Amino acid sequence: RRGKVGWEESLIMADHGVAKMPALHPSPALVHQRRAGASRSHERRRVAALVAAFASATALVLVASTIGGFWQAPGATGKARPIFTAIARAFATQCLTESDPTTLCLDGEGYAKPTGGSISLSRVHGMGNLDNYYYLNVMGEVGHQLRVLIEGSDGYHKSWDGYGSVYTGPVHNQKARGSTIVDYVQVQDMQTGEIAYFRFPCGDGAIDAMPQVSTENMPPALCFDDNGEGYRKPVGGSISLSKINGMGGLSKYYYLNVMGEVGHELTAILEGEDGYHKSWTAYGSIWSDKIHQQDGSSSRKKVRDFLQVQDMLTGEVAYFEWPCRGAKKHRSGTGQEVSFPPQCPQKHVGLGYAKDQCFGLASDCALCIDGNGYCKPTGGSISVSKVDGVAGLKDYYYLNVMGEVGHPLKVIMESDDGYHRSWSQFGSLWTDKVHQPGAQGRGKGAVDHVQVQDQTTGEIAFFKFPCEAESPNPFTTGKAHAASPSPSAPAHSAPAPPPPSGEMVEGKIDAPAGPPGAPGAPGVAGVAAIKIIPGPPGPPGPPGPTGASSEKIVVGPPGAPGVPGLTGDQVQKYYHAANAGHAAHSDCHWGYEG
């Protein structure tokens, strides 16, 4: 420095990439040392140290002028500074690995976060009269000072400082500055020293933070078929997802509800094959805002959406997607592939004309109902009635399940579109509203499968709505035939016969059709396959009678005689005559004895 070292520094022309070498003038202190007889070697070492310090300071000033300070006046000069061009070229040609500094890039709107870092960046385009700008939202550690520096290849530059997060003002985009410009962003945590680099648009080996999603590089995920709605939860995991489609004026949107461990930070990132992107962060649970449908009903095309949810405390990750990859399959409420019981042969009460009452074995196949109806397995105690809603409730149906009095019943409904409901009750159960397939966001053509179990006896019965097509009903085959359609009349048919009276009336009319043809040949008779299977095992037999009880007493021999008793003690006793020591005087009234 000028006062202590004795050197004068000249300003560094950072705008032109030229550094003017300083003039070296010895200070009076150095002259005094030389006069005092200081050694030349000591003087050379001191001068060398000062020159090295000056060189280091020069390098630091050059770097600071480029990525730290941006000393140039605001606005674009139309030409990048030479020193910045060199740094940009160095970063473009570096080895991009996780162990080296990495430049992430965005071609449009999106989100970027280096692997293992704490700094993230979101880029949003302006709309309407702000379409000449874009905005950046930078996030870091809470309370840490962040410095954000941006510089374009045309010399455009801006900088911001904030704590924890930085939301920039408007930044002129390519529309305002030219389609060939490139913007470079450096973000630094001033407390930890962490640095992250970004650029817009991608190029020169930078890593695209928002790559196009394809099925080849996506992990396995739980899914929703036919853009349906429902609930999904990985087996053994703590993260679950509920998907709900909008209704009415919100039918072009859907909503997500993510649940995790209480108090754990959750991050959810949604990506579409068309580049559609959204993300949310919350604690314990996430309720998304409106998400545009990806089935072609909104402004988006028919594409696939992919969702990643991560518990930031435990590191658990769960993946979801819709629609499913590959062919449509039956899935449980958690998204797992399942196989439902086959449909039982349709048997109806009476001659089979009425379809509202069915019966049959329902332990290894499912009885089916079309519309309103009632089904009860043969020999079972469980029955199900289905009632369709009317008027304002036409989008729903209801189930009434009956079992043994007082027995707990468990009813589980699974649909092949992922729709899932369950109920529990004693003796009988009346469900709440169940959405009809094709209504209220459910896919058309879905089949609902119901399993009812008596938790006391273990009896199980299966049902499904609606029925699938099968061979003709054996009870109605040959008894009821639909009328065959009449063959079409030829192009030129014979004129109609005259009226019975034989009179002909003048006038031109279209030739009427001829009489109907003879009935067609009867169709090939259907085959009614009747499968005879063994009945279920009978109930266990009653317990056997109680065995007779008895008691027997066994007396052992007498014991050995006891040992002799101890010798008795000796007691001394004195005896005397009865009148000994007794004196009696008749003449004296005194008497003595004893």
MARLUM-581892 format. One line per 10 residues: number of its first residue (from 0); their letters; for each residue x negated, y, z negated of C-alpha. Coordinates in steps of 0.2 Angstrom, whole numbers. Example, Ala and Ser with C-alpha at 12.3 -4.5 7.8 and 13.67 -1.06 7.14 Angstrom:
! MARLUM-581892
0) as) -62 -22 -39 ~ -68 -5 -36
! end
This chain:
! MARLUM-581892
0) rrgkvgwees) 0 0 0 ~ -6 18 4 ~ -9 24 -14 ~ -17 8 -21 ~ -26 -1 -6 ~ -32 15 3 ~ -24 11 20 ~ -12 20 30 ~ 1 10 39 ~ 10 15 55
10) limadhgvak) 28 11 59 ~ 31 -5 68 ~ 41 -3 84 ~ 53 -17 82 ~ 64 -12 95 ~ 51 -14 109 ~ 41 -29 101 ~ 25 -19 99 ~ 16 -16 83 ~ 4 -2 82
20) mpalhpspal) -12 -7 73 ~ -16 5 58 ~ -31 16 57 ~ -43 10 43 ~ -50 24 32 ~ -60 20 17 ~ -54 27 1 ~ -65 38 -10 ~ -65 23 -22 ~ -73 12 -10
30) vhqrragasr) -86 26 -6 ~ -89 27 -24 ~ -92 8 -26 ~ -104 9 -11 ~ -114 23 -19 ~ -114 14 -36 ~ -123 -1 -28 ~ -109 -14 -25 ~ -114 -29 -15 ~ -110 -29 4
40) sherrrvaal) -103 -47 2 ~ -91 -42 -11 ~ -86 -27 0 ~ -83 -39 15 ~ -72 -51 5 ~ -61 -36 -1 ~ -59 -29 17 ~ -55 -47 23 ~ -42 -49 9 ~ -34 -32 14
50) vaafasatal) -33 -36 32 ~ -25 -53 28 ~ -12 -45 17 ~ -9 -32 31 ~ -6 -46 44 ~ 6 -55 32 ~ 16 -39 29 ~ 16 -36 48 ~ 24 -54 51 ~ 36 -52 37
60) vlvastiggf) 42 -35 44 ~ 44 -42 61 ~ 54 -57 55 ~ 65 -45 44 ~ 68 -33 58 ~ 75 -48 68 ~ 85 -59 57 ~ 86 -49 40 ~ 88 -31 43 ~ 94 -27 61
70) wqapgatgka) 86 -10 60 ~ 93 -5 77 ~ 108 7 78 ~ 125 -1 80 ~ 131 -6 97 ~ 125 -16 111 ~ 110 -10 121 ~ 113 -22 135 ~ 96 -30 133 ~ 90 -42 119
80) rpiftaiara) 74 -37 109 ~ 59 -47 114 ~ 55 -53 97 ~ 73 -60 95 ~ 73 -68 112 ~ 57 -78 106 ~ 66 -84 90 ~ 81 -89 100 ~ 71 -99 112 ~ 62 -107 98
90) fatqcltesd) 78 -112 89 ~ 85 -118 106 ~ 71 -130 109 ~ 69 -137 91 ~ 72 -155 87 ~ 90 -156 81 ~ 91 -168 67 ~ 98 -168 49 ~ 81 -166 42 ~ 77 -150 53
100) pttlcldgeg) 86 -134 54 ~ 102 -137 65 ~ 112 -124 75 ~ 130 -128 76 ~ 141 -120 90 ~ 159 -117 94 ~ 166 -114 112 ~ 182 -107 105 ~ 191 -106 89 ~ 186 -119 76
110) yakptggsis) 177 -124 60 ~ 158 -128 57 ~ 149 -134 42 ~ 131 -141 42 ~ 129 -159 35 ~ 125 -158 16 ~ 126 -139 16 ~ 137 -127 6 ~ 140 -114 19 ~ 154 -116 32
120) lsrvhgmgnl) 161 -104 46 ~ 178 -102 54 ~ 181 -93 70 ~ 197 -86 75 ~ 202 -76 91 ~ 212 -60 91 ~ 229 -59 99 ~ 239 -46 108 ~ 230 -30 108 ~ 216 -38 98
130) dnyyylnvmg) 211 -50 112 ~ 195 -42 115 ~ 189 -47 97 ~ 186 -62 87 ~ 184 -64 68 ~ 173 -75 57 ~ 177 -82 39 ~ 161 -88 30 ~ 162 -98 14 ~ 149 -102 2
140) evghqlrvli) 146 -106 -17 ~ 157 -97 -28 ~ 149 -81 -34 ~ 134 -82 -23 ~ 128 -68 -13 ~ 130 -71 6 ~ 122 -62 20 ~ 129 -64 37 ~ 119 -58 52 ~ 125 -58 70
150) egsdgyhksw) 116 -53 86 ~ 120 -56 104 ~ 109 -60 119 ~ 114 -42 125 ~ 107 -34 109 ~ 124 -33 101 ~ 122 -34 82 ~ 131 -33 65 ~ 129 -38 47 ~ 139 -41 32
160) dgygsvytgp) 136 -45 13 ~ 148 -53 1 ~ 150 -64 -14 ~ 157 -82 -12 ~ 165 -78 5 ~ 163 -65 19 ~ 178 -60 31 ~ 170 -50 45 ~ 179 -36 54 ~ 183 -37 73
170) vhnqkargst) 168 -43 83 ~ 168 -39 102 ~ 170 -55 112 ~ 165 -60 130 ~ 180 -52 137 ~ 174 -35 131 ~ 155 -38 133 ~ 153 -50 148 ~ 156 -69 151 ~ 137 -73 150
180) ivdyvqvqdm) 133 -67 133 ~ 128 -78 118 ~ 131 -73 100 ~ 119 -80 87 ~ 124 -80 68 ~ 113 -83 53 ~ 121 -85 36 ~ 110 -85 20 ~ 114 -89 2 ~ 103 -76 -7
190) qtgeiayfrf) 103 -85 -23 ~ 98 -103 -17 ~ 90 -98 -1 ~ 100 -110 10 ~ 102 -104 28 ~ 114 -110 41 ~ 113 -106 60 ~ 128 -105 72 ~ 130 -99 90 ~ 145 -95 102
200) pcgdgaidam) 147 -103 115 ~ 138 -120 115 ~ 122 -123 125 ~ 103 -125 124 ~ 104 -141 113 ~ 116 -134 99 ~ 127 -147 91 ~ 146 -144 95 ~ 155 -143 79 ~ 172 -146 87
210) pqvstenmpp) 168 -160 100 ~ 182 -168 110 ~ 191 -182 100 ~ 192 -199 109 ~ 197 -216 103 ~ 179 -223 106 ~ 171 -214 92 ~ 186 -213 79 ~ 186 -224 64 ~ 200 -236 60
220) alcfddngeg) 215 -226 54 ~ 233 -229 47 ~ 245 -223 59 ~ 263 -218 64 ~ 271 -226 79 ~ 282 -216 91 ~ 278 -200 82 ~ 288 -206 67 ~ 288 -200 49 ~ 285 -209 33
230) yrkpvggsis) 272 -213 20 ~ 255 -221 22 ~ 242 -226 8 ~ 226 -236 11 ~ 225 -252 0 ~ 215 -249 -15 ~ 213 -230 -12 ~ 219 -215 -21 ~ 224 -204 -6 ~ 241 -205 2
240) lskingmggl) 250 -196 16 ~ 268 -192 19 ~ 273 -185 36 ~ 289 -176 39 ~ 296 -170 56 ~ 305 -153 57 ~ 324 -152 60 ~ 335 -139 69 ~ 325 -124 73 ~ 309 -132 66
250) skyyylnvmg) 310 -148 77 ~ 294 -142 86 ~ 284 -144 71 ~ 280 -157 58 ~ 273 -156 40 ~ 260 -166 30 ~ 260 -169 11 ~ 243 -176 5 ~ 242 -183 -13 ~ 226 -188 -23
260) evgheltail) 219 -189 -40 ~ 226 -176 -52 ~ 214 -161 -53 ~ 202 -167 -39 ~ 198 -156 -25 ~ 205 -162 -8 ~ 200 -156 9 ~ 211 -161 24 ~ 205 -158 42 ~ 217 -161 57
270) egedgyhksw) 210 -162 75 ~ 220 -165 91 ~ 214 -172 107 ~ 218 -156 115 ~ 207 -146 103 ~ 221 -141 91 ~ 213 -139 74 ~ 219 -135 56 ~ 211 -138 39 ~ 217 -136 21
280) taygsiwsdk) 209 -137 3 ~ 218 -139 -13 ~ 217 -148 -30 ~ 227 -164 -33 ~ 239 -162 -18 ~ 240 -153 -1 ~ 256 -147 7 ~ 253 -141 25 ~ 261 -127 34 ~ 269 -129 51
290) ihqqdgsssr) 260 -140 63 ~ 265 -140 81 ~ 271 -157 87 ~ 259 -166 99 ~ 273 -176 108 ~ 276 -163 122 ~ 291 -155 113 ~ 281 -140 108 ~ 268 -129 117 ~ 256 -144 116
300) kkvrdflqvq) 255 -158 128 ~ 257 -176 123 ~ 241 -180 114 ~ 235 -189 98 ~ 232 -180 82 ~ 219 -186 70 ~ 218 -182 51 ~ 203 -184 39 ~ 206 -182 20 ~ 192 -182 8
310) dmltgevayf) 191 -182 -11 ~ 177 -169 -14 ~ 174 -176 -32 ~ 173 -195 -29 ~ 168 -194 -10 ~ 183 -205 -5 ~ 188 -203 13 ~ 205 -208 21 ~ 209 -207 40 ~ 226 -206 48
320) ewpcrgakkh) 232 -204 66 ~ 248 -202 76 ~ 253 -210 88 ~ 245 -227 85 ~ 231 -233 96 ~ 236 -248 107 ~ 253 -257 108 ~ 267 -253 96 ~ 267 -265 81 ~ 278 -268 66
330) rsgtgqevsf) 270 -259 51 ~ 274 -258 33 ~ 277 -242 23 ~ 258 -241 20 ~ 254 -243 38 ~ 248 -261 38 ~ 254 -273 52 ~ 267 -285 46 ~ 278 -299 54 ~ 296 -298 50
340) ppqcpqkhvg) 307 -314 48 ~ 315 -319 65 ~ 333 -315 68 ~ 345 -329 63 ~ 358 -336 76 ~ 373 -325 75 ~ 388 -333 67 ~ 403 -323 63 ~ 419 -327 53 ~ 434 -334 64
350) lgyakdqcfg) 432 -337 82 ~ 418 -325 84 ~ 427 -311 92 ~ 425 -299 77 ~ 407 -295 73 ~ 409 -286 56 ~ 407 -302 46 ~ 392 -314 48 ~ 385 -329 38 ~ 371 -341 39
360) lasdcalcid) 355 -346 30 ~ 345 -331 27 ~ 330 -338 17 ~ 319 -340 32 ~ 327 -328 45 ~ 337 -312 45 ~ 356 -310 46 ~ 360 -295 57 ~ 374 -282 58 ~ 379 -270 72
370) gngyckptgg) 387 -255 66 ~ 398 -257 50 ~ 399 -275 43 ~ 397 -287 29 ~ 385 -302 28 ~ 383 -316 15 ~ 371 -330 16 ~ 378 -348 16 ~ 377 -354 -2 ~ 369 -339 -9
380) sisvskvdgv) 374 -326 -22 ~ 368 -310 -12 ~ 379 -301 0 ~ 376 -284 9 ~ 389 -272 16 ~ 383 -258 29 ~ 393 -242 31 ~ 389 -229 44 ~ 392 -211 40 ~ 405 -201 49
390) aglkdyyyln) 406 -182 54 ~ 393 -172 45 ~ 385 -188 38 ~ 384 -197 55 ~ 365 -197 55 ~ 365 -208 40 ~ 371 -225 34 ~ 373 -233 17 ~ 371 -251 10 ~ 381 -260 -4
400) vmgevghplk) 371 -275 -11 ~ 380 -287 -23 ~ 372 -301 -33 ~ 375 -311 -49 ~ 382 -301 -64 ~ 368 -293 -74 ~ 354 -300 -63 ~ 341 -287 -58 ~ 341 -284 -39 ~ 326 -278 -29
410) vimesddgyh) 330 -271 -12 ~ 316 -266 0 ~ 319 -258 17 ~ 305 -258 30 ~ 307 -252 48 ~ 296 -255 63 ~ 294 -236 65 ~ 286 -235 47 ~ 302 -229 39 ~ 302 -236 21
420) rswsqfgslw) 315 -236 6 ~ 317 -246 -10 ~ 330 -248 -24 ~ 332 -257 -40 ~ 348 -261 -50 ~ 357 -274 -60 ~ 371 -284 -53 ~ 375 -272 -39 ~ 367 -258 -29 ~ 374 -243 -19
430) tdkvhqpgaq) 360 -235 -9 ~ 359 -216 -6 ~ 358 -209 12 ~ 347 -220 24 ~ 343 -211 40 ~ 349 -219 56 ~ 336 -223 70 ~ 335 -209 82 ~ 342 -196 70 ~ 333 -184 58
440) grgkgavdhv) 316 -186 66 ~ 316 -205 67 ~ 311 -214 83 ~ 325 -221 94 ~ 327 -240 95 ~ 319 -243 78 ~ 325 -259 69 ~ 327 -259 50 ~ 323 -274 40 ~ 330 -277 22
450) qvqdqttgei) 324 -289 9 ~ 335 -292 -6 ~ 328 -303 -21 ~ 337 -308 -37 ~ 323 -306 -50 ~ 330 -318 -62 ~ 333 -334 -50 ~ 320 -329 -37 ~ 334 -330 -23 ~ 329 -320 -7
460) affkfpceae) 339 -315 8 ~ 334 -305 23 ~ 345 -294 34 ~ 341 -282 49 ~ 351 -269 58 ~ 355 -268 73 ~ 355 -286 81 ~ 343 -290 95 ~ 349 -298 111 ~ 351 -317 110
470) spnpfttgka) 359 -331 120 ~ 379 -331 121 ~ 388 -335 105 ~ 393 -353 105 ~ 410 -350 98 ~ 415 -338 112 ~ 406 -346 127 ~ 420 -352 139 ~ 434 -343 130 ~ 432 -325 135
480) haaspspsap) 425 -319 151 ~ 423 -302 158 ~ 432 -299 174 ~ 419 -300 189 ~ 417 -284 199 ~ 426 -283 215 ~ 414 -284 230 ~ 413 -267 240 ~ 424 -265 255 ~ 416 -267 272
490) ahsapapppp) 412 -251 282 ~ 426 -255 295 ~ 440 -265 287 ~ 456 -270 296 ~ 471 -258 296 ~ 483 -260 282 ~ 498 -270 286 ~ 514 -261 289 ~ 527 -257 275 ~ 539 -271 271
500) sgemvegkid) 552 -262 281 ~ 542 -263 297 ~ 543 -244 300 ~ 527 -235 305 ~ 525 -217 299 ~ 516 -204 310 ~ 501 -197 303 ~ 482 -200 301 ~ 476 -207 285 ~ 460 -216 278
510) apagppgapg) 461 -234 280 ~ 465 -242 263 ~ 454 -256 256 ~ 459 -274 258 ~ 465 -285 245 ~ 453 -292 232 ~ 443 -307 236 ~ 444 -324 229 ~ 436 -326 211 ~ 418 -330 211
520) apgvagvaai) 410 -346 205 ~ 409 -348 186 ~ 392 -344 179 ~ 380 -357 173 ~ 384 -363 155 ~ 373 -357 141 ~ 365 -368 129 ~ 369 -366 111 ~ 354 -372 102 ~ 359 -378 84
530) kiipgppgpp) 344 -381 73 ~ 346 -393 59 ~ 334 -390 45 ~ 333 -398 28 ~ 342 -388 14 ~ 333 -380 0 ~ 327 -390 -15 ~ 340 -393 -28 ~ 340 -385 -45 ~ 330 -394 -59
540) gppgptgass) 340 -407 -69 ~ 346 -405 -87 ~ 334 -408 -101 ~ 334 -426 -109 ~ 342 -430 -126 ~ 333 -427 -142 ~ 324 -442 -149 ~ 328 -450 -166 ~ 319 -444 -181 ~ 313 -456 -196
550) ekivvgppga) 303 -455 -212 ~ 292 -469 -220 ~ 284 -467 -237 ~ 268 -478 -240 ~ 263 -479 -259 ~ 245 -483 -263 ~ 238 -494 -277 ~ 236 -488 -295 ~ 220 -478 -299 ~ 206 -484 -310
560) pgvpgltgdq) 208 -482 -330 ~ 202 -466 -337 ~ 186 -465 -348 ~ 188 -467 -368 ~ 193 -451 -378 ~ 180 -443 -389 ~ 178 -447 -408 ~ 189 -437 -419 ~ 183 -424 -432 ~ 182 -427 -451
570) vqkyyhaana) 193 -417 -462 ~ 191 -416 -481 ~ 207 -415 -492 ~ 209 -414 -511 ~ 223 -423 -521 ~ 228 -422 -540 ~ 242 -427 -551 ~ 258 -418 -550 ~ 258 -412 -568 ~ 239 -409 -570
580) ghaahsdchw) 235 -392 -577 ~ 253 -388 -583 ~ 255 -382 -602 ~ 272 -380 -610 ~ 275 -374 -628 ~ 293 -375 -634 ~ 290 -363 -648 ~ 283 -350 -637 ~ 293 -342 -623 ~ 277 -340 -613
590) gyeg) 273 -354 -601 ~ 258 -357 -590 ~ 255 -368 -576 ~ 244 -370 -562
! end
